[in-house]
Amino acid sequence: EPDRALALIDTMEMRNKETAFTINFLRCAVYLNGFTDHKMAYYYGQQALKDSLESQKDVKHHYTILKTLAGIAHSTGQYAQSIKYAKTAIAVARKINNKELEIAATEPLALSLISLGDLDGGFKLFTEGKNVIMSAFDKNPNFQTSNSAYSFVGNYMARLLATNRFE
């Protein structure tokens, strides 16, 4: 019920129960997952990033916003923006020494590189990341790792097929 979720978020904001970062993070999630409204999700994701002090305190959410913005930018044809956000998400993942998150952030980077014509660079990132993401799934088959593995491998296969790379 995305309308109800937004009403709850508005109430939290009016009562000053959460930070501006959290409010914008939640709105981004609702617009992306509840309404599939990329424009509004992108807007609220960018608003969350503007609160840099708060976003740096919550590294996981900071990473999630960056990766989400990279994915949205790619899906709306803003490849340069997607690359920028993906590279920043990769840097955040490296900062917290999380290889799985680092590889997951390479997905929108690889997709955008391929969309811009850098097939070798994009496929290299997919090839390097495939074993890492599948290994993470094998070690810890929860929703997050299965979602990452499914998305990563699915996009890799789709791009291979779309570019007639059957090897």
N, C-alpha and C positions, 0 to 999 in steps of 0.2 A: 504494500500500500504506500506508494511513493508520496502521494499527497499528504497522507497522515504523517509520514516521516518528516516531510518539510515543515509541517505545522509544529511538530515536536522540536525540531531544530530551531525554528523561530522563537518558540517559548524559551528554550535554553538560552538563546541569544538575548532576549528581552530581560531575562532574570540574571544575566551575567553569570551563568553557571559554567560556561566554558570559554576558552580563549578564542580569539578571532581565527586563529589557525585551525583549531578543531572544528569550529562552525563551518568554515569554508571547505575543509577536508570532507566533512560529512555531506555538505551540499553537493560537492563534486561527485561523491560516491552515489548519492541518490539520483542525480541527473544522469549519470553514466549507466548505472545498473537498473534503476527504476523506470526511467523515461527513455533511455537510449538517446539522450539529447547531447550530442557531442559538443555543440556550441556552448551550452550552459555549463557542462562539466568542465570544459576547457577554461572557461571564464573563472569559475570558482577554484579550480586547481591553481590557476595563476595568482588568484587573490591569496590563496593559502601560502604560496611561495613568497609573496611580498612580506610576510611576517617572518623574516629570516631568523631572528633570534629564537622564536618559538619552534620553528621548523627544525632548527639545528639541535634543539633539546630532544626532540622525538625523531631520532634518526630513521627508524623503520617507516614512520609515516612520511617523512621527508622523501625517502627513497620511493615509496609507493606513489606519491604525487608526481615525482619526476618521471617514473616509468609510465604512469598513466598518461601524463601529458605527451610523452614521446609516442605512445600508441595512438592517441587521439590525433596528434599532428600528422602521423603517418597516414592514418585512415582518411584524413581530410586533404591529403596531397601537399601538406606543408613539410616536405622532406628535410629541409635545412633545419627547421625548428625541431623536428623529431630527432635528428642527429644530435643537436645541441642538448636536448633534454636527456637523451639516452646516454651520452657521454658523461653528463653530470651524475646521472644515476649510477653508472659504472664506478665513477670516482667515489661516491658515497658507499657503495658496496665494498669497494677495496679498503676504504677507511675503516670499516667495521670488520674487515677480513672475512667476508661471506662470499665464497666462490659461487654458490648457487644463485644468489641474488645478482652477482656480477654477470653471470651467463644469461640469466633471465632478462637483464637489461640490454644485452647484446641483440636480442630478438628484434626490437623496433629499429635498432641501428642497422642491422643486416638487411631488414626489409626496405628501409629507406635508401641504403646504398644500392641495392638491386634496382629499386624504382628509378634511381638517378642514372642507372647504366653501369655502375661498378659491380658487374656480376661476380668477378673473381674475388673482390674484397668482401662482398656480402656473403657469398657461399663459403669463403674461408672462415668467417665468423660462425656460421651455422655448423660447419664441419667440426671446428674446435670445440664448440659448446655442446654438441649432441651427446657425447659420451658423459660429460660432466652432469648434465641435467638428467639423463637417464640413470646414472649412478645414484644421484641424490634421490630420485624416485624409488629405486630399488632398496635403498637404505631406510627410507622413511616415506612409505606410501600413504601420505595423508592428502587431504584435499588440495592444499597449496602446492605440494610437489607434483601431484598428478595433473593439476591444472597447468602448471608451468611446462611440464613435459609434453602434455597433449598439445598445447598451443605452439611450443617451440618446434616440435617434430612435425606437427601438422603444417605450419607455415613453411618450414624447410621443404617438405615434400611438395607442397603446392607450388612453390617457386621453382623447384627443380622441374616439375612437370610443365609449368607455364613457359619455361625457357628451353624446353626439349632436351634437358640434360638427363638422360635415362641411365647413364653409367652409374 
